[in-house]
């Protein structure tokens, strides 16, 4: 018996012939082996985002994982570490399907430069003074610098799973509809899935290094209602926690500028307010 996740993230049970449905609908098939491992079969170039997210959720209790990324047994790879398996599952799918690598660009700042930076410096100082604690001074510094455009993200399973715990009042890119359902959901479950997957990489880096990240970002997001928008902003991600593995990641957007990209050679960038 297999667990079948279709392209919309819906779960059902089926026999081995259910693999056809997985391929046709962009889904994922899971099977618990006699050894106790969980086998995952999927096509990296076809698996839908909701199917991948549901598979990650179902892997939460798995101790060992076998990834079969092409529906052929010779492609199978046993990965004992659940977090590593989830990272590989999402990375292979993203790499196979992404046609938007030029949409997301960033330039990293060294910590020494961030100290004297007018935007980053005060928040960096508050983070260092907090000594791993989410205190009032740190949150106030983040809110002031970002004009309320910040996220509190809780890492699970070695940051393979990023859960949004709070959304700042100034965070308005996706509208109030998204904000009302975002808390408690996965970081990647944003209206522009590929942009969210790209942005999540830096959060996982901050978790694994336990060091803050400061960078300038230029990203084109694609929204169903608004269409493509060019975002230019400065981003910082602050790991919070008293040990080597952070328990919280504070992400803040500073000095954000949103513009509508030109459609033709003679068009100009238009600011969006």
N, C-alpha and C positions, 0 to 999 in steps of 0.2 A: 504494500500500500504506500502510495506517495501522497505528499501534500503538495497541491498545485496552487500557485499564486498567479492569478491572471494579470494582465497589463494594468488593471485598475486597482490592484492590491487586494482583491477579493480572494479568500481562501476556500478551497474545496479539497476533497479526497478523491483519488482516482487510481486506477491500475497503471501499469507501465505504459499503456497506450496513451496515457495522458500527456506524454512528451510532445505529441503532435500539437495539442492545444497550447502548450507552453510556447512552442516555436511560432505558431500562427498568431498568438495574441501578445507576444513580447513578454511572456511571464517567466517564472522561475519554478523549478521542481525540487522539492526536498524529500529525502528519504533517510530514515534512521537505520543504520547498518547494525548487524549483529554485534560488531565490535564496540558499539556505543557511539561511534562517530556519526555525524550528520553529513550526508552527501548532498551537494547542491549542483544541479545541472541548469545551465543557462547559456544563452548566446550573447556575448558581450556587445555585439553590434546591433542587437535587437531588443534586449531586455528594457522594459519601460521603467521610468523612475519610481512609480508607486510600487511596482513589484519588487524592485531592489530594496526599497525602504522597508517593506513588510518582511522580506527575507532577513534583513539585519535585525529586525525586532524579534523574529522567531529564533534567531541564533543566540539570544541572550543567555540561555541556560546550557548551550552546547559546550562540551569539553574538548572535542576534537572535530575538525571539519575537513571534508574532502571536496575540493572544488573541481568541477568538470565543466570547463568553459566552452565546450564545443559539442556536447552530446556524444562524444566518443570516449570510451574508457581510457584510451591511451593518453588523453589530455588531462586525466585526473591528477591532482596533486594533494597529498595529505598535509595539512597545516594544523599542527597541534594547538597553536595559540589562536584563540578565538578572535582577538583584536587584529592579529595579522591577517587572518582569513577575511575579515570584514573589510579591512583596508584594501586587500587585493581584489576582492569582489567589486567594490565601488570604483577602484582605480582602473581596472581593466574595462569595465563598462563605460566609464567616462572617457577614457582614451579612445576607445573604439568608435564612440558616437559623436564626440565633440568635433564640431567644425568651426568653433568660435575661439580658438586659442588667441587670435589677435584682438579679441574683444576685451581681454583682461590684462592690464599691465600694472606693474608696481615697481617702485624704487625704494629700497630699504635704507634707513638711517642707522648709523652706529649709535650705541648708547651714549658715547662721549659727546656726540653732536646733539643728541636729544636733550641733554642736560641744559645747554645754553639756548635751546630753541624756544622762541617766544610762545609757541602753542603747546609743544610737548613738555617743556621744562617744568612748569608748575605741577602738572599731573605726575610726572616722573618723580618729583620730589615728594609728593604726597604718598605715592606708592612705596617708595623706599622707607619713609617714616612710619608707614603702617605695619611693616615687618610681617607681612603675610596675613594681615587681618583686614576684613572688609569693614572698616570703621566709617564714622560719619564724615571725617575730614576727607578721606579718599573718595567717597561717593560724591561729596559736594564738589571736589576738584574735577571729577569726571563730568558731572552734570554741567558745571560752569563752562568748561572747555568745549564741550560738545553741543551746547545749547539743548541738552536733553536727548541727543541722538546717540543712545548707547544701548547695549544689550548685556544681560547677565546670562552666561552660558555655563551649564554644568556638564563636565565630561564624565562619561561612563565607559566601562570596558576599555580602559587605556586610551580614551578619547576617540575610539572608533565610533561612538555614539555621542553626539553633542545635543543636549536638550536646552531649549531656551527657558530660563527661569524668570526673566523680567525684561520688559521693553520700555525704554525711556519715553517720556511724554512727547519729546521732540522728534521721535522717529516716525516719519510720515511718508516715506517713499512708497510703501505698498498700501497706504490708506488704513483707515480704522477697521475695515473688515478683516484684514489680515492680523492686525494687532489684537483683535478680540479673540482670535483662536491660536495665536502664536505660542503663548505661554504653555509649557508642557509638551510642545511639539518638537520635532527634530529641526536642527538648524537648517538642513538642506531643504526642508519643506516650505520653501518660499515660492512666490509666483514665478521667478526666473530660476529654475532648478540648477542650470549649469553655472550661473553666476554664484549661486549659493555654494555649490560644490567647490568652486575655485576659492571663494572667500574662506571656506571652512579649513582649507589647508593650513593657513597661517595660525588659526586657532589651535590646530593639532600640534603645530611646531612649538607654539608657546607652552603648550602642556608638556611636551616631551623635554623641552630645554629648561622649563621653569624660569624663563627669562622674558621680559616684555619685548614687544615688537612695535616699531615705529616705521611708518612708510607712507609714501605718496602713491595714490591710486588713481588710475584712469580706466574706467570700465563702462562698457556699453551694455545696459540691461534691456531686455525685451519683454514688455508687458502687454498683456492681451488688450487692455483698454487704451493705454497711452502710446503703445508702439515702442520703438527704440528710443532710449534716453542715454545721453552721455553723462556719466557721473565723474566728477573730479573732486577728490577729497583727500584729507590726511587721516590715516587710521592708526590707532594704537590698540594693542591687546595686552592686558595686564593679568598675569597669573596670580591668583590669590590662594593662599594655603600655608600652613605652618610646616610642611615637610617638602620633600623633593618632588612630590606629585601634587600639583595644584588641585583644589577641590572646586574652584570657580575661575572662570575666565571673563574679565570685563573688557568688552570691545566697544570702542567709541569712535564716532565719525566727527572730524573737525573740519571747519571751513569748507563745507560742502557746496559745490556748484553744480546745478543740473541744467543741461542744455539739450535741445533737440538736434540731432545730427542733420546735416544737409542731405537732401535727396538727390540733387543733381550737381553738376560741376559748377554751375553759377550760383548755387544756393549758399547761404551763410548759416553758421550755428546760431540758434535762437535760444535765449535764456528761458527757462521754465520756472515760474514762481509758484 
